Amino acid sequence: MSATAGKVIKCRAAVAWEPEKPLSIENIEVAPPGKGEVRLKILFNSLCRTDVYWWDVKGQNPLFPRILGHEASGIVESVGEGVTHLKPGDHALPIFTGECGECKYCKSEESNLCEVLRINSDRGVMLSDGKTRFSKNGQPIYHFLGTSTFSEYTVLHAGCVAKINPAAPLDKVCVVSCGFCTGFGATVNVAKPKPNDTVAVFGLGAVGLAACEGARVSGASRIIGLIYFLVDLNSQTIWGH
């Protein structure tokens, strides 16, 4: 058992106090995980455009202060009551599209959009008790997408934590928790190209490159990556390079 299990951990986090204001590195308190929760020590982060979008919000009413971040990797520090598939020391990825494993969507072969843990950018608290696990001088700090990885420690629902092979380099696999699986999964599980198909990928950022890899392992004979493109809806023509 971790020496810090069951105790409040004091650590640093990049806190978004207001929209469009620079993140502030703060000393915060992270409460122990509740029932069905996991406290994760975050070691590596990568930045996703979604984090920037919810920091630079316009015309919306998101929760602040909050701790952003969802594309990361780390090590399980402690687990809450009832968590059996994870233990302290496990290498893991936070997953913002978690799975409870019990609802009809989790059990369906057609969808993994869990009705309990599906994406909800407006939920800034834990499901078990409606409270946050972050605070500074007694002031609650809200969660983001159930992950909040811009903190040295974070608390997640156990269904939002995926155990990985400890041999996987944590500084590389952090991108797998969002960017890579988004593009790769869209190709392999949705587009489902057949061997010798030609596949075009629009945009070659992290997600686009992952989509290209999905096409490659699916056996596509030609993969066309378009960095810049223009679509004419009238003539149904696409120009790009």
C-alpha positions in Angstrom: 0.0 0.0 0.0 1.2 3.5 -0.8 2.4 5.6 2.1 0.0 8.3 1.0 -3.0 6.1 0.6 -6.0 7.5 2.4 -4.4 10.9 3.0 -4.7 14.3 1.4 -1.8 14.9 -1.0 -0.4 18.4 -1.5 1.0 18.9 -4.9 1.3 21.4 -7.8 -1.3 21.9 -10.6 -1.9 24.2 -13.5 -5.1 25.9 -12.5 -7.4 27.8 -14.9 -9.0 30.4 -12.7 -10.8 32.2 -15.5 -11.3 31.7 -19.2 -8.5 33.0 -21.5 -6.3 33.8 -18.5 -2.9 32.2 -18.3 -2.8 29.0 -16.2 -1.4 29.5 -12.8 0.9 26.9 -11.1 -0.6 26.5 -7.7 0.0 24.3 -4.6 -3.3 22.4 -4.1 -4.7 19.6 -2.1 -5.9 16.4 -3.7 -8.3 14.2 -1.5 -8.1 10.4 -1.4 -10.1 8.5 -3.9 -13.7 7.6 -2.9 -15.6 4.4 -3.7 -14.9 3.2 -7.2 -12.2 5.9 -7.8 -8.5 5.9 -8.4 -5.8 8.4 -7.6 -3.2 8.7 -10.3 0.2 10.2 -10.2 0.6 12.0 -13.5 4.1 11.8 -15.0 3.6 13.0 -18.6 1.1 15.2 -20.4 0.5 16.1 -24.0 -1.6 19.1 -25.1 -4.8 18.5 -27.0 -6.7 21.2 -28.9 -9.7 20.3 -26.7 -7.9 21.6 -23.6 -7.2 24.9 -25.4 -10.9 25.1 -26.6 -12.3 24.8 -23.0 -9.7 27.3 -21.7 -10.5 29.8 -24.4 -14.2 29.4 -24.2 -16.5 31.9 -25.9 -20.3 32.0 -25.7 -20.4 29.3 -23.1 -20.6 29.0 -19.3 -18.0 26.4 -18.2 -17.0 25.9 -14.6 -14.0 27.8 -13.2 -11.7 27.4 -11.5 -10.8 24.1 -13.0 -7.9 21.9 -13.8 -7.7 21.0 -17.5 -5.8 18.2 -19.2 -6.9 14.7 -20.4 -4.1 13.3 -22.5 -1.5 11.9 -20.1 0.1 8.9 -18.5 1.0 8.0 -15.0 1.1 5.5 -12.1 -1.7 4.4 -9.8 -1.0 5.9 -6.3 -4.0 4.4 -4.5 -7.4 3.0 -5.2 -10.8 3.5 -3.5 -13.2 0.9 -2.1 -14.4 -1.6 -4.6 -11.6 -1.1 -7.2 -10.2 -4.5 -8.0 -8.7 -4.3 -11.6 -6.1 -1.7 -10.6 -3.5 -1.5 -7.8 -0.9 0.9 -6.6 2.1 0.9 -8.9 0.2 0.0 -12.1 1.1 2.1 -15.1 -2.0 3.6 -16.5 -3.6 6.0 -18.9 -6.5 8.4 -18.0 -9.5 7.9 -20.4 -12.0 10.7 -20.8 -14.5 8.4 -22.5 -14.7 5.9 -19.7 -16.7 2.7 -19.4 -18.7 1.6 -16.4 -18.9 -1.9 -17.9 -22.5 -2.4 -16.8 -24.8 -0.2 -18.9 -26.4 -1.3 -22.1 -24.0 0.8 -24.2 -20.9 -0.7 -22.6 -22.3 -4.2 -23.2 -23.2 -3.4 -26.8 -20.9 -4.4 -29.6 -22.0 -1.3 -31.5 -21.1 1.4 -29.1 -18.8 2.3 -26.2 -20.5 5.6 -25.3 -21.2 4.7 -21.7 -24.3 6.3 -20.3 -22.6 6.8 -17.0 -19.1 8.1 -18.0 -19.7 9.6 -21.4 -18.1 12.9 -22.2 -19.7 15.7 -20.1 -17.7 19.0 -20.2 -20.1 20.6 -17.7 -19.6 18.0 -15.0 -16.9 19.3 -12.6 -17.4 16.9 -9.7 -17.1 13.2 -9.0 -20.2 11.0 -9.6 -20.0 9.2 -6.2 -20.8 12.2 -4.0 -21.1 15.3 -6.3 -17.9 16.8 -4.8 -14.5 17.7 -6.2 -11.3 16.1 -5.1 -9.2 19.3 -5.6 -9.0 22.3 -3.4 -6.8 25.3 -2.5 -7.2 26.8 0.9 -10.6 25.2 1.2 -11.8 26.5 -2.2 -13.0 23.7 -4.4 -11.4 23.4 -7.9 -13.5 21.7 -10.5 -12.6 18.6 -12.6 -12.4 18.5 -16.4 -13.7 15.6 -18.5 -13.3 13.4 -15.5 -9.5 13.5 -15.9 -7.8 16.8 -14.9 -4.3 15.7 -15.8 -2.6 19.1 -15.5 -2.0 18.2 -11.9 0.8 16.1 -10.3 -2.0 13.9 -8.8 -5.6 13.5 -10.0 -8.6 11.4 -9.0 -10.7 9.6 -11.6 -13.6 7.2 -11.7 -12.0 3.7 -12.0 -13.8 3.2 -15.4 -11.7 6.1 -16.7 -8.3 4.5 -16.0 -6.8 1.9 -18.4 -3.9 -0.3 -17.1 -1.1 -0.6 -19.6 2.1 -2.7 -20.1 4.8 -1.3 -17.7 7.3 -1.7 -20.5 5.5 1.0 -22.6 7.4 4.3 -22.4 5.2 6.7 -20.4 6.6 9.7 -22.1 5.4 8.3 -25.5 2.1 6.6 -24.7 0.5 9.7 -23.1 -0.8 10.7 -26.6 -2.5 7.3 -26.9 -5.1 8.3 -24.3 -6.7 10.7 -26.8 -5.1 11.8 -30.0 -3.8 8.4 -31.3 -6.8 6.3 -30.4 -9.2 9.0 -31.9 -7.6 8.8 -35.3 -6.7 5.1 -35.3 -10.0 4.0 -33.9 -12.0 6.2 -36.4 -10.2 4.3 -39.3 -10.2 0.8 -37.9 -13.5 0.7 -36.2 -15.7 3.2 -38.2 -14.3 3.6 -41.7 -13.0 0.0 -41.8 -11.0 0.1 -45.0 -10.4 -3.2 -46.7 -7.1 -4.5 -48.0 -6.0 -2.7 -51.2 -8.4 0.2 -50.6 -7.3 3.8 -51.2 -7.8 6.0 -48.1 -7.7 9.8 -48.0 -7.0 11.5 -44.6 -7.9 15.2 -44.3 -5.5 16.9 -41.9 -2.2 15.5 -40.7 -2.0 16.5 -37.1 -1.7 13.9 -34.4 -5.2 12.6 -35.1 -4.7 12.6 -38.8 -1.4 10.7 -38.6 -3.0 8.2 -36.3 -5.7 7.7 -38.9 -3.0 7.1 -41.5 -1.6 4.4 -39.3 -5.0 2.8 -39.0 -5.3 2.7 -42.7 -1.8 1.2 -43.0 -2.4 -1.7 -40.6 -5.8 -2.3 -42.3 -3.9 -3.0 -45.5 -4.7 0.1 -47.6 -2.7 0.1 -50.8 -2.6 3.9 -51.0 -2.9 6.5 -48.3 -3.4 10.1 -49.4 -2.7 12.7 -46.7 -4.1 16.2 -47.3 -2.6 19.0 -45.3 -4.4 21.8 -47.1 -7.6 21.3 -49.0 -10.6 23.1 -50.5 -14.0 21.6 -51.0 -16.4 22.9 -53.7 -19.9 21.7 -52.6 -21.4 22.7 -55.9 -19.2 20.6 -58.1 -18.4 18.1 -55.4 -14.7 18.6 -56.1 -11.8 18.5 -53.6 -8.5 20.2 -54.2 -5.6 19.7 -51.8 -2.0 18.8 -51.2 
